[in-house]
Amino acid sequence: MGLWTLIQGMLLFANGLAILNEDRFLAPRGWTLQEVQRGNRSTIKGQLIGLRYACQYFRFVLMLFNFITIILKLVYG
């Protein structure tokens, strides 16, 4: 496994976090930002929720990285 494969895996993971629907999937399980604001943000759950919101916030940057990755895969195989 090379560095390029690791970067692609992280990009796929970030894409998965960015498209999660909060109302449908996360709210029934207590994985919303409101749950973290009431509790402690330094827990692992709080950090993961913060990562999810960061991925949603930088959606357009993720689209740019996806576009660059697709172009590189088309050119270099």
PDB file with SEQRES, HELIX, SHEET and CRYST1 records, atoms N, CA, C and O in Angstrom:
SEQRES   1 A   77  MET GLY LEU TRP THR LEU ILE GLN GLY MET LEU LEU PHE          
SEQRES   2 A   77  ALA ASN GLY LEU ALA ILE LEU ASN GLU ASP ARG PHE LEU          
SEQRES   3 A   77  ALA PRO ARG GLY TRP THR LEU GLN GLU VAL GLN ARG GLY          
SEQRES   4 A   77  ASN ARG SER THR ILE LYS GLY GLN LEU ILE GLY LEU ARG          
SEQRES   5 A   77  TYR ALA CYS GLN TYR PHE ARG PHE VAL LEU MET LEU PHE          
SEQRES   6 A   77  ASN PHE ILE THR ILE ILE LEU LYS LEU VAL TYR GLY              
HELIX    1 AA1 LEU A    3  ALA A   18  1                                  16    
HELIX    2 AA2 GLU A   22  LEU A   26  3                                   5    
HELIX    3 AA3 ALA A   27  ARG A   29  5                                   3    
HELIX    4 AA4 LEU A   33  ARG A   38  1                                   6    
HELIX    5 AA5 ILE A   44  TYR A   57  1                                  14    
HELIX    6 AA6 ARG A   59  TYR A   76  1                                  18    
CRYST1    1.000    1.000    1.000  90.00  90.00  90.00 P 1           1          
ATOM      1  N   MET A   1       0.857  -1.174   0.000  1.00  0.00           N  
ATOM      2  CA  MET A   1       0.000   0.000   0.000  1.00  0.00           C  
ATOM      3  C   MET A   1       0.900   1.232   0.000  1.00  0.00           C  
ATOM      4  O   MET A   1       1.767   1.385   0.859  1.00  0.00           O  
ATOM      5  N   GLY A   2       0.682   2.082  -0.953  1.00  0.00           N  
ATOM      6  CA  GLY A   2       1.487   3.280  -1.056  1.00  0.00           C  
ATOM      7  C   GLY A   2       0.793   4.499  -0.481  1.00  0.00           C  
ATOM      8  O   GLY A   2      -0.339   4.428  -0.002  1.00  0.00           O  
ATOM      9  N   LEU A   3       1.485   5.597  -0.538  1.00  0.00           N  
ATOM     10  CA  LEU A   3       0.950   6.855  -0.018  1.00  0.00           C  
ATOM     11  C   LEU A   3      -0.275   7.296  -0.810  1.00  0.00           C  
ATOM     12  O   LEU A   3      -1.236   7.807  -0.235  1.00  0.00           O  
ATOM     13  N   TRP A   4      -0.245   7.101  -2.132  1.00  0.00           N  
ATOM     14  CA  TRP A   4      -1.372   7.508  -2.967  1.00  0.00           C  
ATOM     15  C   TRP A   4      -2.644   6.726  -2.594  1.00  0.00           C  
ATOM     16  O   TRP A   4      -3.734   7.297  -2.569  1.00  0.00           O  
ATOM     17  N   THR A   5      -2.506   5.439  -2.309  1.00  0.00           N  
ATOM     18  CA  THR A   5      -3.642   4.616  -1.905  1.00  0.00           C  
ATOM     19  C   THR A   5      -4.191   5.070  -0.565  1.00  0.00           C  
ATOM     20  O   THR A   5      -5.405   5.093  -0.367  1.00  0.00           O  
ATOM     21  N   LEU A   6      -3.316   5.427   0.348  1.00  0.00           N  
ATOM     22  CA  LEU A   6      -3.737   5.926   1.651  1.00  0.00           C  
ATOM     23  C   LEU A   6      -4.486   7.246   1.514  1.00  0.00           C  
ATOM     24  O   LEU A   6      -5.502   7.448   2.179  1.00  0.00           O  
ATOM     25  N   ILE A   7      -4.007   8.135   0.673  1.00  0.00           N  
ATOM     26  CA  ILE A   7      -4.685   9.414   0.443  1.00  0.00           C  
ATOM     27  C   ILE A   7      -6.055   9.190  -0.174  1.00  0.00           C  
ATOM     28  O   ILE A   7      -7.018   9.856   0.206  1.00  0.00           O  
ATOM     29  N   GLN A   8      -6.157   8.260  -1.121  1.00  0.00           N  
ATOM     30  CA  GLN A   8      -7.445   7.961  -1.724  1.00  0.00           C  
ATOM     31  C   GLN A   8      -8.417   7.385  -0.702  1.00  0.00           C  
ATOM     32  O   GLN A   8      -9.602   7.716  -0.720  1.00  0.00           O  
ATOM     33  N   GLY A   9      -7.937   6.541   0.173  1.00  0.00           N  
ATOM     34  CA  GLY A   9      -8.782   5.982   1.227  1.00  0.00           C  
ATOM     35  C   GLY A   9      -9.294   7.049   2.174  1.00  0.00           C  
ATOM     36  O   GLY A   9     -10.460   7.023   2.567  1.00  0.00           O  
ATOM     37  N   MET A  10      -8.434   7.991   2.544  1.00  0.00           N  
ATOM     38  CA  MET A  10      -8.869   9.088   3.425  1.00  0.00           C  
ATOM     39  C   MET A  10      -9.885   9.969   2.717  1.00  0.00           C  
ATOM     40  O   MET A  10     -10.830  10.451   3.341  1.00  0.00           O  
ATOM     41  N   LEU A  11      -9.696  10.186   1.413  1.00  0.00           N  
ATOM     42  CA  LEU A  11     -10.646  10.979   0.638  1.00  0.00           C  
ATOM     43  C   LEU A  11     -12.007  10.284   0.577  1.00  0.00           C  
ATOM     44  O   LEU A  11     -13.039  10.942   0.711  1.00  0.00           O  
ATOM     45  N   LEU A  12     -12.022   8.980   0.379  1.00  0.00           N  
ATOM     46  CA  LEU A  12     -13.278   8.242   0.379  1.00  0.00           C  
ATOM     47  C   LEU A  12     -13.958   8.290   1.738  1.00  0.00           C  
ATOM     48  O   LEU A  12     -15.181   8.411   1.811  1.00  0.00           O  
ATOM     49  N   PHE A  13     -13.192   8.198   2.807  1.00  0.00           N  
ATOM     50  CA  PHE A  13     -13.744   8.286   4.157  1.00  0.00           C  
ATOM     51  C   PHE A  13     -14.345   9.674   4.404  1.00  0.00           C  
ATOM     52  O   PHE A  13     -15.433   9.784   4.970  1.00  0.00           O  
ATOM     53  N   ALA A  14     -13.650  10.723   3.987  1.00  0.00           N  
ATOM     54  CA  ALA A  14     -14.163  12.086   4.145  1.00  0.00           C  
ATOM     55  C   ALA A  14     -15.434  12.287   3.335  1.00  0.00           C  
ATOM     56  O   ALA A  14     -16.355  12.967   3.786  1.00  0.00           O  
ATOM     57  N   ASN A  15     -15.493  11.701   2.141  1.00  0.00           N  
ATOM     58  CA  ASN A  15     -16.712  11.781   1.339  1.00  0.00           C  
ATOM     59  C   ASN A  15     -17.875  11.092   2.041  1.00  0.00           C  
ATOM     60  O   ASN A  15     -18.997  11.598   2.035  1.00  0.00           O  
ATOM     61  N   GLY A  16     -17.612   9.958   2.634  1.00  0.00           N  
ATOM     62  CA  GLY A  16     -18.655   9.252   3.370  1.00  0.00           C  
ATOM     63  C   GLY A  16     -19.172  10.060   4.547  1.00  0.00           C  
ATOM     64  O   GLY A  16     -20.375  10.079   4.805  1.00  0.00           O  
ATOM     65  N   LEU A  17     -18.283  10.720   5.258  1.00  0.00           N  
ATOM     66  CA  LEU A  17     -18.714  11.550   6.379  1.00  0.00           C  
ATOM     67  C   LEU A  17     -19.500  12.773   5.909  1.00  0.00           C  
ATOM     68  O   LEU A  17     -20.431  13.216   6.582  1.00  0.00           O  
ATOM     69  N   ALA A  18     -19.125  13.310   4.762  1.00  0.00           N  
ATOM     70  CA  ALA A  18     -19.763  14.530   4.268  1.00  0.00           C  
ATOM     71  C   ALA A  18     -21.198  14.297   3.819  1.00  0.00           C  
ATOM     72  O   ALA A  18     -22.009  15.223   3.858  1.00  0.00           O  
ATOM     73  N   ILE A  19     -21.531  13.081   3.392  1.00  0.00           N  
ATOM     74  CA  ILE A  19     -22.869  12.862   2.864  1.00  0.00           C  
ATOM     75  C   ILE A  19     -23.836  12.263   3.875  1.00  0.00           C  
ATOM     76  O   ILE A  19     -24.998  12.034   3.543  1.00  0.00           O  
ATOM     77  N   LEU A  20     -23.393  12.004   5.090  1.00  0.00           N  
ATOM     78  CA  LEU A  20     -24.301  11.448   6.089  1.00  0.00           C  
ATOM     79  C   LEU A  20     -25.408  12.449   6.414  1.00  0.00           C  
ATOM     80  O   LEU A  20     -25.147  13.630   6.643  1.00  0.00           O  
ATOM     81  N   ASN A  21     -26.631  11.964   6.431  1.00  0.00           N  
ATOM     82  CA  ASN A  21     -27.778  12.800   6.761  1.00  0.00           C  
ATOM     83  C   ASN A  21     -27.984  12.779   8.273  1.00  0.00           C  
ATOM     84  O   ASN A  21     -28.202  11.720   8.861  1.00  0.00           O  
ATOM     85  N   GLU A  22     -27.913  13.944   8.893  1.00  0.00           N  
ATOM     86  CA  GLU A  22     -28.010  14.018  10.346  1.00  0.00           C  
ATOM     87  C   GLU A  22     -29.391  13.616  10.848  1.00  0.00           C  
ATOM     88  O   GLU A  22     -29.494  12.864  11.818  1.00  0.00           O  
ATOM     89  N   ASP A  23     -30.444  14.097  10.214  1.00  0.00           N  
ATOM     90  CA  ASP A  23     -31.800  13.822  10.687  1.00  0.00           C  
ATOM     91  C   ASP A  23     -32.171  12.350  10.549  1.00  0.00           C  
ATOM     92  O   ASP A  23     -32.850  11.789  11.409  1.00  0.00           O  
ATOM     93  N   ARG A  24     -31.729  11.744   9.483  1.00  0.00           N  
ATOM     94  CA  ARG A  24     -32.151  10.375   9.206  1.00  0.00           C  
ATOM     95  C   ARG A  24     -31.314   9.322   9.922  1.00  0.00           C  
ATOM     96  O   ARG A  24     -31.862   8.354  10.450  1.00  0.00           O  
ATOM     97  N   PHE A  25     -30.002   9.495   9.949  1.00  0.00           N  
ATOM     98  CA  PHE A  25     -29.135   8.440  10.465  1.00  0.00           C  
ATOM     99  C   PHE A  25     -28.527   8.748  11.836  1.00  0.00           C  
ATOM    100  O   PHE A  25     -28.377   7.848  12.662  1.00  0.00           O  
ATOM    101  N   LEU A  26     -28.181  10.000  12.078  1.00  0.00           N  
ATOM    102  CA  LEU A  26     -27.380  10.293  13.268  1.00  0.00           C  
ATOM    103  C   LEU A  26     -28.193  10.738  14.476  1.00  0.00           C  
ATOM    104  O   LEU A  26     -27.845  10.398  15.607  1.00  0.00           O  
ATOM    105  N   ALA A  27     -29.254  11.482  14.263  1.00  0.00           N  
ATOM    106  CA  ALA A  27     -30.048  11.995  15.385  1.00  0.00           C  
ATOM    107  C   ALA A  27     -30.672  10.881  16.225  1.00  0.00           C  
ATOM    108  O   ALA A  27     -30.657  10.988  17.451  1.00  0.00           O  
ATOM    109  N   PRO A  28     -31.221   9.816  15.631  1.00  0.00           N  
ATOM    110  CA  PRO A  28     -31.774   8.754  16.479  1.00  0.00           C  
ATOM    111  C   PRO A  28     -30.734   8.062  17.355  1.00  0.00           C  
ATOM    112  O   PRO A  28     -31.077   7.453  18.368  1.00  0.00           O  
ATOM    113  N   ARG A  29     -29.472   8.154  16.967  1.00  0.00           N  
ATOM    114  CA  ARG A  29     -28.407   7.501  17.733  1.00  0.00           C  
ATOM    115  C   ARG A  29     -27.663   8.453  18.662  1.00  0.00           C  
ATOM    116  O   ARG A  29     -26.752   8.040  19.381  1.00  0.00           O  
ATOM    117  N   GLY A  30     -28.051   9.731  18.647  1.00  0.00           N  
ATOM    118  CA  GLY A  30     -27.417  10.703  19.528  1.00  0.00           C  
ATOM    119  C   GLY A  30     -26.089  11.221  19.048  1.00  0.00           C  
ATOM    120  O   GLY A  30     -25.245  11.593  19.863  1.00  0.00           O  
ATOM    121  N   TRP A  31     -25.874  11.257  17.736  1.00  0.00           N  
ATOM    122  CA  TRP A  31     -24.604  11.711  17.173  1.00  0.00           C  
ATOM    123  C   TRP A  31     -24.755  13.068  16.506  1.00  0.00           C  
ATOM    124  O   TRP A  31     -24.294  13.259  15.380  1.00  0.00           O  
ATOM    125  N   THR A  32     -25.391  14.007  17.179  1.00  0.00           N  
ATOM    126  CA  THR A  32     -25.568  15.354  16.637  1.00  0.00           C  
ATOM    127  C   THR A  32     -24.655  16.333  17.364  1.00  0.00           C  
ATOM    128  O   THR A  32     -24.107  16.021  18.421  1.00  0.00           O  
ATOM    129  N   LEU A  33     -24.501  17.501  16.793  1.00  0.00           N  
ATOM    130  CA  LEU A  33     -23.664  18.525  17.408  1.00  0.00           C  
ATOM    131  C   LEU A  33     -24.287  19.033  18.706  1.00  0.00           C  
ATOM    132  O   LEU A  33     -23.568  19.439  19.619  1.00  0.00           O  
ATOM    133  N   GLN A  34     -25.595  19.014  18.796  1.00  0.00           N  
ATOM    134  CA  GLN A  34     -26.265  19.459  20.022  1.00  0.00           C  
ATOM    135  C   GLN A  34     -25.960  18.539  21.197  1.00  0.00           C  
ATOM    136  O   GLN A  34     -25.867  18.995  22.337  1.00  0.00           O  
ATOM    137  N   GLU A  35     -25.805  17.259  20.927  1.00  0.00           N  
ATOM    138  CA  GLU A  35     -25.434  16.311  21.985  1.00  0.00           C  
ATOM    139  C   GLU A  35     -24.049  16.627  22.539  1.00  0.00           C  
ATOM    140  O   GLU A  35     -23.816  16.526  23.744  1.00  0.00           O  
ATOM    141  N   VAL A  36     -23.144  17.005  21.663  1.00  0.00           N  
ATOM    142  CA  VAL A  36     -21.770  17.288  22.071  1.00  0.00           C  
ATOM    143  C   VAL A  36     -21.696  18.623  22.794  1.00  0.00           C  
ATOM    144  O   VAL A  36     -20.920  18.767  23.739  1.00  0.00           O  
ATOM    145  N   GLN A  37     -22.484  19.598  22.372  1.00  0.00           N  
ATOM    146  CA  GLN A  37     -22.443  20.908  23.008  1.00  0.00           C  
ATOM    147  C   GLN A  37     -22.922  20.841  24.446  1.00  0.00           C  
ATOM    148  O   GLN A  37     -22.503  21.643  25.279  1.00  0.00           O  
ATOM    149  N   ARG A  38     -23.795  19.894  24.741  1.00  0.00           N  
ATOM    150  CA  ARG A  38     -24.244  19.726  26.125  1.00  0.00           C  
ATOM    151  C   ARG A  38     -23.211  19.005  26.973  1.00  0.00           C  
ATOM    152  O   ARG A  38     -23.131  19.218  28.182  1.00  0.00           O  
ATOM    153  N   GLY A  39     -22.424  18.153  26.337  1.00  0.00           N  
ATOM    154  CA  GLY A  39     -21.450  17.347  27.073  1.00  0.00           C  
ATOM    155  C   GLY A  39     -20.041  17.841  26.873  1.00  0.00           C  
ATOM    156  O   GLY A  39     -19.795  19.042  26.759  1.00  0.00           O  
ATOM    157  N   ASN A  40     -19.125  16.909  26.833  1.00  0.00           N  
ATOM    158  CA  ASN A  40     -17.703  17.198  26.724  1.00  0.00           C  
ATOM    159  C   ASN A  40     -17.244  16.987  25.289  1.00  0.00           C  
ATOM    160  O   ASN A  40     -17.489  15.930  24.708  1.00  0.00           O  
ATOM    161  N   ARG A  41     -16.592  17.967  24.722  1.00  0.00           N  
ATOM    162  CA  ARG A  41     -16.121  17.867  23.340  1.00  0.00           C  
ATOM    163  C   ARG A  41     -14.820  17.092  23.214  1.00  0.00           C  
ATOM    164  O   ARG A  41     -14.433  16.730  22.103  1.00  0.00           O  
ATOM    165  N   SER A  42     -14.156  16.835  24.283  1.00  0.00           N  
ATOM    166  CA  SER A  42     -12.860  16.172  24.178  1.00  0.00           C  
ATOM    167  C   SER A  42     -12.971  14.643  24.153  1.00  0.00           C  
ATOM    168  O   SER A  42     -11.954  13.951  24.102  1.00  0.00           O  
ATOM    169  N   THR A  43     -14.186  14.120  24.187  1.00  0.00           N  
ATOM    170  CA  THR A  43     -14.347  12.670  24.098  1.00  0.00           C  
ATOM    171  C   THR A  43     -14.151  12.229  22.648  1.00  0.00           C  
ATOM    172  O   THR A  43     -14.144  13.050  21.731  1.00  0.00           O  
ATOM    173  N   ILE A  44     -13.996  10.947  22.465  1.00  0.00           N  
ATOM    174  CA  ILE A  44     -13.816  10.415  21.118  1.00  0.00           C  
ATOM    175  C   ILE A  44     -15.072  10.668  20.284  1.00  0.00           C  
ATOM    176  O   ILE A  44     -14.983  11.013  19.106  1.00  0.00           O  
ATOM    177  N   LYS A  45     -16.228  10.498  20.897  1.00  0.00           N  
ATOM    178  CA  LYS A  45     -17.488  10.760  20.194  1.00  0.00           C  
ATOM    179  C   LYS A  45     -17.571  12.219  19.771  1.00  0.00           C  
ATOM    180  O   LYS A  45     -17.994  12.517  18.654  1.00  0.00           O  
ATOM    181  N   GLY A  46     -17.178  13.116  20.638  1.00  0.00           N  
ATOM    182  CA  GLY A  46     -17.191  14.543  20.307  1.00  0.00           C  
ATOM    183  C   GLY A  46     -16.221  14.882  19.190  1.00  0.00           C  
ATOM    184  O   GLY A  46     -16.519  15.711  18.330  1.00  0.00           O  
ATOM    185  N   GLN A  47     -15.065  14.244  19.201  1.00  0.00           N  
ATOM    186  CA  GLN A  47     -14.084  14.479  18.145  1.00  0.00           C  
ATOM    187  C   GLN A  47     -14.579  13.962  16.792  1.00  0.00           C  
ATOM    188  O   GLN A  47     -14.373  14.610  15.766  1.00  0.00           O  
ATOM    189  N   LEU A  48     -15.225  12.805  16.789  1.00  0.00           N  
ATOM    190  CA  LEU A  48     -15.759  12.256  15.544  1.00  0.00           C  
ATOM    191  C   LEU A  48     -16.891  13.112  14.992  1.00  0.00           C  
ATOM    192  O   LEU A  48     -16.993  13.299  13.779  1.00  0.00           O  
ATOM    193  N   ILE A  49     -17.737  13.630  15.867  1.00  0.00           N  
ATOM    194  CA  ILE A  49     -18.811  14.514  15.420  1.00  0.00           C  
ATOM    195  C   ILE A  49     -18.224  15.806  14.865  1.00  0.00           C  
ATOM    196  O   ILE A  49     -18.721  16.327  13.867  1.00  0.00           O  
ATOM    197  N   GLY A  50     -17.192  16.321  15.486  1.00  0.00           N  
ATOM    198  CA  GLY A  50     -16.520  17.507  14.967  1.00  0.00           C  
ATOM    199  C   GLY A  50     -15.884  17.252  13.610  1.00  0.00           C  
ATOM    200  O   GLY A  50     -15.921  18.118  12.736  1.00  0.00           O  
ATOM    201  N   LEU A  51     -15.298  16.070  13.425  1.00  0.00           N  
ATOM    202  CA  LEU A  51     -14.719  15.699  12.134  1.00  0.00           C  
ATOM    203  C   LEU A  51     -15.792  15.626  11.063  1.00  0.00           C  
ATOM    204  O   LEU A  51     -15.572  16.054   9.930  1.00  0.00           O  
ATOM    205  N   ARG A  52     -16.950  15.086  11.413  1.00  0.00           N  
ATOM    206  CA  ARG A  52     -18.051  14.997  10.468  1.00  0.00           C  
ATOM    207  C   ARG A  52     -18.522  16.375  10.027  1.00  0.00           C  
ATOM    208  O   ARG A  52     -18.760  16.604   8.842  1.00  0.00           O  
ATOM    209  N   TYR A  53     -18.656  17.285  10.975  1.00  0.00           N  
ATOM    210  CA  TYR A  53     -19.076  18.643  10.629  1.00  0.00           C  
ATOM    211  C   TYR A  53     -18.007  19.378   9.829  1.00  0.00           C  
ATOM    212  O   TYR A  53     -18.332  20.194   8.967  1.00  0.00           O  
ATOM    213  N   ALA A  54     -16.759  19.103  10.099  1.00  0.00           N  
ATOM    214  CA  ALA A  54     -15.688  19.711   9.299  1.00  0.00           C  
ATOM    215  C   ALA A  54     -15.744  19.212   7.861  1.00  0.00           C  
ATOM    216  O   ALA A  54     -15.535  19.987   6.928  1.00  0.00           O  
ATOM    217  N   CYS A  55     -16.022  17.925   7.674  1.00  0.00           N  
ATOM    218  CA  CYS A  55     -16.149  17.385   6.318  1.00  0.00           C  
ATOM    219  C   CYS A  55     -17.330  18.007   5.592  1.00  0.00           C  
ATOM    220  O   CYS A  55     -17.246  18.278   4.394  1.00  0.00           O  
ATOM    221  N   GLN A  56     -18.423  18.234   6.296  1.00  0.00           N  
ATOM    222  CA  GLN A  56     -19.568  18.878   5.664  1.00  0.00           C  
ATOM    223  C   GLN A  56     -19.277  20.331   5.341  1.00  0.00           C  
ATOM    224  O   GLN A  56     -19.721  20.839   4.311  1.00  0.00           O  
ATOM    225  N   TYR A  57     -18.545  20.996   6.196  1.00  0.00           N  
ATOM    226  CA  TYR A  57     -18.231  22.400   5.979  1.00  0.00           C  
ATOM    227  C   TYR A  57     -17.324  22.594   4.770  1.00  0.00           C  
ATOM    228  O   TYR A  57     -17.464  23.569   4.032  1.00  0.00           O  
ATOM    229  N   PHE A  58     -16.399  21.668   4.572  1.00  0.00           N  
ATOM    230  CA  PHE A  58     -15.445  21.753   3.462  1.00  0.00           C  
ATOM    231  C   PHE A  58     -15.864  20.879   2.281  1.00  0.00           C  
ATOM    232  O   PHE A  58     -15.018  20.297   1.603  1.00  0.00           O  
ATOM    233  N   ARG A  59     -17.172  20.790   2.038  1.00  0.00           N  
ATOM    234  CA  ARG A  59     -17.679  19.965   0.941  1.00  0.00           C  
ATOM    235  C   ARG A  59     -17.129  20.386  -0.417  1.00  0.00           C  
ATOM    236  O   ARG A  59     -16.799  19.538  -1.246  1.00  0.00           O  
ATOM    237  N   PHE A  60     -17.029  21.690  -0.646  1.00  0.00           N  
ATOM    238  CA  PHE A  60     -16.555  22.162  -1.944  1.00  0.00           C  
ATOM    239  C   PHE A  60     -15.061  21.873  -2.129  1.00  0.00           C  
ATOM    240  O   PHE A  60     -14.606  21.623  -3.245  1.00  0.00           O  
ATOM    241  N   VAL A  61     -14.322  21.909  -1.054  1.00  0.00           N  
ATOM    242  CA  VAL A  61     -12.911  21.521  -1.122  1.00  0.00           C  
ATOM    243  C   VAL A  61     -12.803  20.022  -1.424  1.00  0.00           C  
ATOM    244  O   VAL A  61     -11.939  19.597  -2.192  1.00  0.00           O  
ATOM    245  N   LEU A  62     -13.680  19.234  -0.819  1.00  0.00           N  
ATOM    246  CA  LEU A  62     -13.699  17.804  -1.115  1.00  0.00           C  
ATOM    247  C   LEU A  62     -14.033  17.544  -2.578  1.00  0.00           C  
ATOM    248  O   LEU A  62     -13.462  16.646  -3.197  1.00  0.00           O  
ATOM    249  N   MET A  63     -14.960  18.330  -3.135  1.00  0.00           N  
ATOM    250  CA  MET A  63     -15.282  18.171  -4.555  1.00  0.00           C  
ATOM    251  C   MET A  63     -14.071  18.482  -5.433  1.00  0.00           C  
ATOM    252  O   MET A  63     -13.841  17.809  -6.438  1.00  0.00           O  
ATOM    253  N   LEU A  64     -13.312  19.485  -5.060  1.00  0.00           N  
ATOM    254  CA  LEU A  64     -12.102  19.815  -5.802  1.00  0.00           C  
ATOM    255  C   LEU A  64     -11.088  18.669  -5.722  1.00  0.00           C  
ATOM    256  O   LEU A  64     -10.511  18.281  -6.737  1.00  0.00           O  
ATOM    257  N   PHE A  65     -10.872  18.133  -4.530  1.00  0.00           N  
ATOM    258  CA  PHE A  65      -9.951  17.003  -4.373  1.00  0.00           C  
ATOM    259  C   PHE A  65     -10.437  15.780  -5.149  1.00  0.00           C  
ATOM    260  O   PHE A  65      -9.629  15.055  -5.729  1.00  0.00           O  
ATOM    261  N   ASN A  66     -11.756  15.544  -5.164  1.00  0.00           N  
ATOM    262  CA  ASN A  66     -12.300  14.436  -5.944  1.00  0.00           C  
ATOM    263  C   ASN A  66     -12.030  14.643  -7.430  1.00  0.00           C  
ATOM    264  O   ASN A  66     -11.643  13.705  -8.126  1.00  0.00           O  
ATOM    265  N   PHE A  67     -12.230  15.848  -7.913  1.00  0.00           N  
ATOM    266  CA  PHE A  67     -11.989  16.157  -9.316  1.00  0.00           C  
ATOM    267  C   PHE A  67     -10.515  15.933  -9.674  1.00  0.00           C  
ATOM    268  O   PHE A  67     -10.204  15.340 -10.707  1.00  0.00           O  
ATOM    269  N   ILE A  68      -9.618  16.409  -8.817  1.00  0.00           N  
ATOM    270  CA  ILE A  68      -8.182  16.232  -9.065  1.00  0.00           C  
ATOM    271  C   ILE A  68      -7.819  14.747  -9.058  1.00  0.00           C  
ATOM    272  O   ILE A  68      -7.031  14.292  -9.887  1.00  0.00           O  
ATOM    273  N   THR A  69      -8.397  13.998  -8.121  1.00  0.00           N  
ATOM    274  CA  THR A  69      -8.117  12.564  -8.048  1.00  0.00           C  
ATOM    275  C   THR A  69      -8.609  11.845  -9.292  1.00  0.00           C  
ATOM    276  O   THR A  69      -7.917  10.976  -9.822  1.00  0.00           O  
ATOM    277  N   ILE A  70      -9.795  12.196  -9.761  1.00  0.00           N  
ATOM    278  CA  ILE A  70     -10.332  11.557 -10.962  1.00  0.00           C  
ATOM    279  C   ILE A  70      -9.457  11.867 -12.171  1.00  0.00           C  
ATOM    280  O   ILE A  70      -9.167  10.977 -12.970  1.00  0.00           O  
ATOM    281  N   ILE A  71      -9.040  13.108 -12.312  1.00  0.00           N  
ATOM    282  CA  ILE A  71      -8.185  13.481 -13.438  1.00  0.00           C  
ATOM    283  C   ILE A  71      -6.853  12.733 -13.377  1.00  0.00           C  
ATOM    284  O   ILE A  71      -6.378  12.226 -14.394  1.00  0.00           O  
ATOM    285  N   LEU A  72      -6.252  12.665 -12.191  1.00  0.00           N  
ATOM    286  CA  LEU A  72      -4.987  11.938 -12.050  1.00  0.00           C  
ATOM    287  C   LEU A  72      -5.136  10.455 -12.360  1.00  0.00           C  
ATOM    288  O   LEU A  72      -4.256   9.858 -12.980  1.00  0.00           O  
ATOM    289  N   LYS A  73      -6.245   9.859 -11.932  1.00  0.00           N  
ATOM    290  CA  LYS A  73      -6.483   8.456 -12.234  1.00  0.00           C  
ATOM    291  C   LYS A  73      -6.703   8.237 -13.733  1.00  0.00           C  
ATOM    292  O   LYS A  73      -6.280   7.214 -14.274  1.00  0.00           O  
ATOM    293  N   LEU A  74      -7.352   9.174 -14.402  1.00  0.00           N  
ATOM    294  CA  LEU A  74      -7.546   9.050 -15.846  1.00  0.00           C  
ATOM    295  C   LEU A  74      -6.236   9.191 -16.608  1.00  0.00           C  
ATOM    296  O   LEU A  74      -6.006   8.500 -17.601  1.00  0.00           O  
ATOM    297  N   VAL A  75      -5.386  10.087 -16.136  1.00  0.00           N  
ATOM    298  CA  VAL A  75      -4.115  10.329 -16.843  1.00  0.00           C  
ATOM    299  C   VAL A  75      -3.103   9.226 -16.565  1.00  0.00           C  
ATOM    300  O   VAL A  75      -2.480   8.705 -17.490  1.00  0.00           O  
ATOM    301  N   TYR A  76      -2.936   8.871 -15.301  1.00  0.00           N  
ATOM    302  CA  TYR A  76      -1.867   7.939 -14.929  1.00  0.00           C  
ATOM    303  C   TYR A  76      -2.331   6.500 -14.712  1.00  0.00           C  
ATOM    304  O   TYR A  76      -1.502   5.611 -14.516  1.00  0.00           O  
ATOM    305  N   GLY A  77      -3.612   6.265 -14.742  1.00  0.00           N  
ATOM    306  CA  GLY A  77      -4.120   4.902 -14.651  1.00  0.00           C  
ATOM    307  C   GLY A  77      -4.259   4.329 -13.323  1.00  0.00           C  
ATOM    308  O   GLY A  77      -4.683   3.181 -13.187  1.00  0.00           O  
TER     309      GLY A  77                                                      
END                                                                             
